[in-house]
Amino acid sequence: MNIYGLIGYPLGHSFSKQYFTEKFDKMGIAENNAYEKFELADIQDFPDLIRNQPDLRGLNVTIPHKQAVMPYLDGLDASAEKVGAVNVIKIGEGGKLIGYNSDYYGFKTSLEAFIPAGGALKALILGNGGAAKAVAAALKDLAIPFKVVSRTKSADTLTYDELAAELTNYQLIVNSSPVGTYPKSDVCPDIPYELLTPEHYLYDLVYNPVQTLFLEKGQAKGAKIHNGLKMLHLQAEKAWEIWNS
Ligand SMILES: NC(=O)c1ccc[n+]([C@@H]2O[C@H](COP(=O)([O-])OP(=O)(O)OC[C@H]3O[C@@H](n4cnc5c(N)ncnc54)[C@H](OP(=O)(O)O)[C@@H]3O)[C@@H](O)[C@H]2O)c1
């Protein structure tokens, strides 16, 4: 039996569990492959989980363990090194644990298909958490200059109330905050939407709802829009590829 799973805390509904369970069914491999949720309140219990689950082949990692799990691993792939966070773990020969970041891959691949090749865009990243780190690493690799927008003022971030003077200098806006996620889908990041134009590209990492208020308001101003669903599927498929490589 091959077991795959998700660690995080708390774990409610899991996209990954549904995705991989359906995938195993479709592939006709459900008899020998299963995907489980492992709720882990304290990352110190991670080595026990690995010991107690000898059939584990791979894990997805979610909040709050994406960085905390790193000291427990035997190595990091370049994607995890770049981002400074791990969302996929491969359990290889002899129980060797290697960390990867498939959010980086999912965002980068979907962004490249969304924006014009060779365009001289500048980007704003809304939010300063784990997902924002993957977005920042991808933008860096694509040579797209960016600024992070945070509710907390710091030397290298902008605050939301500074955007009225700044927004026209940036053409790509990536919502990497959870603002607008179901069931609180009647709110949106606090940016000056009236300054958006058809020259703007709005990318929302949020995928539920499919069309957030952020995207709706951008579309109303003629901006091009992209939701988080493609990234979600790409990062899951990348995890499967990693576990089976
Ligand atoms: N599509 C995909 O495949 C994919 C993959 C990964 C994540 N995501 C989504 O990306 C979003 C962010 O994920 P994450 O893990 O980085 O989450 P997170 O750590 O909980 O939040 C990210 C950042 O958003 C900002 N933020 C949080 N609550 C806010 C609020 N009420 N108002 C304004 N800003 C707020 C905070 O930055 P400041 O405190 O600096 O303002 C926070 O550090 C989530 O919705 C997640 O589901 C999607």
The ligand as a MOL file (V3000), in Angstrom:
LIG
                    3D

  0  0  0     0  0            999 V3000
M  V30 BEGIN CTAB
M  V30 COUNTS 48 52 0 0 0
M  V30 BEGIN ATOM
M  V30 1 N -4.1120 28.6230 -5.8120 0
M  V30 2 C -3.2140 27.9370 -5.1320 0
M  V30 3 O -2.6950 26.9080 -5.5690 0
M  V30 4 C -2.7610 28.4460 -3.7940 0
M  V30 5 C -1.5700 27.9810 -3.2260 0
M  V30 6 C -1.1650 28.5140 -1.9860 0
M  V30 7 C -1.9850 29.4420 -1.3450 0
M  V30 8 N -3.1540 29.8530 -1.9290 0 CHG=1
M  V30 9 C -4.0210 30.8330 -1.2870 0
M  V30 10 O -3.2520 32.0110 -1.0680 0
M  V30 11 C -3.7530 32.6940 0.0680 0
M  V30 12 C -2.5960 33.0680 0.9930 0
M  V30 13 O -1.9890 31.8920 1.5030 0
M  V30 14 P -0.9410 31.9680 2.7260 0
M  V30 15 O -0.6280 30.5710 3.0790 0
M  V30 16 O 0.1650 32.8860 2.4060 0 CHG=-1
M  V30 17 O -1.8990 32.6040 3.8380 0
M  V30 18 P -1.5680 33.4300 5.1410 0
M  V30 19 O -0.1490 33.2020 5.5440 0
M  V30 20 O -2.6700 33.1190 6.0850 0
M  V30 21 O -1.7820 34.9540 4.6780 0
M  V30 22 C -0.9710 35.6050 3.7760 0
M  V30 23 C -0.8620 37.0710 4.0910 0
M  V30 24 O -2.0880 37.7210 3.7670 0
M  V30 25 C -2.1990 38.9040 4.5540 0
M  V30 26 N -3.5280 38.8920 5.1960 0
M  V30 27 C -4.0470 37.9350 5.9930 0
M  V30 28 N -5.2880 38.2910 6.4230 0
M  V30 29 C -5.5230 39.5200 5.8940 0
M  V30 30 C -6.6090 40.4380 5.9870 0
M  V30 31 N -7.6990 40.1630 6.7080 0
M  V30 32 N -6.5140 41.6040 5.3070 0
M  V30 33 C -5.4170 41.9160 4.5630 0
M  V30 34 N -4.3480 41.0860 4.4580 0
M  V30 35 C -4.4120 39.9070 5.1020 0
M  V30 36 C -1.1080 38.8540 5.6130 0
M  V30 37 O -0.0540 39.7400 5.2240 0
M  V30 38 P 0.1930 41.1150 6.0190 0
M  V30 39 O -0.0760 40.8230 7.4620 0
M  V30 40 O 1.6290 41.4140 5.7260 0
M  V30 41 O -0.7580 42.1260 5.4650 0
M  V30 42 C -0.6340 37.4130 5.5490 0
M  V30 43 O 0.7090 37.2480 5.8830 0
M  V30 44 C -4.7790 31.7480 0.7140 0
M  V30 45 O -6.0730 32.1800 0.3480 0
M  V30 46 C -4.4800 30.4070 0.0900 0
M  V30 47 O -5.6220 29.5830 -0.0010 0
M  V30 48 C -3.5550 29.3740 -3.1360 0
M  V30 END ATOM
M  V30 BEGIN BOND
M  V30 1 1 1 2
M  V30 2 2 2 3
M  V30 3 1 2 4
M  V30 4 1 4 5
M  V30 5 2 4 48
M  V30 6 2 5 6
M  V30 7 1 6 7
M  V30 8 2 7 8
M  V30 9 1 8 9
M  V30 10 1 8 48
M  V30 11 1 9 10
M  V30 12 1 9 46
M  V30 13 1 10 11
M  V30 14 1 11 12
M  V30 15 1 11 44
M  V30 16 1 12 13
M  V30 17 1 13 14
M  V30 18 2 14 15
M  V30 19 1 14 16
M  V30 20 1 14 17
M  V30 21 1 17 18
M  V30 22 2 18 19
M  V30 23 1 18 20
M  V30 24 1 18 21
M  V30 25 1 21 22
M  V30 26 1 22 23
M  V30 27 1 23 24
M  V30 28 1 23 42
M  V30 29 1 24 25
M  V30 30 1 25 26
M  V30 31 1 25 36
M  V30 32 1 26 27
M  V30 33 1 26 35
M  V30 34 2 27 28
M  V30 35 1 28 29
M  V30 36 1 29 30
M  V30 37 2 29 35
M  V30 38 1 30 31
M  V30 39 2 30 32
M  V30 40 1 32 33
M  V30 41 2 33 34
M  V30 42 1 34 35
M  V30 43 1 36 37
M  V30 44 1 36 42
M  V30 45 1 37 38
M  V30 46 2 38 39
M  V30 47 1 38 40
M  V30 48 1 38 41
M  V30 49 1 42 43
M  V30 50 1 44 45
M  V30 51 1 44 46
M  V30 52 1 46 47
M  V30 END BOND
M  V30 END CTAB
M  END
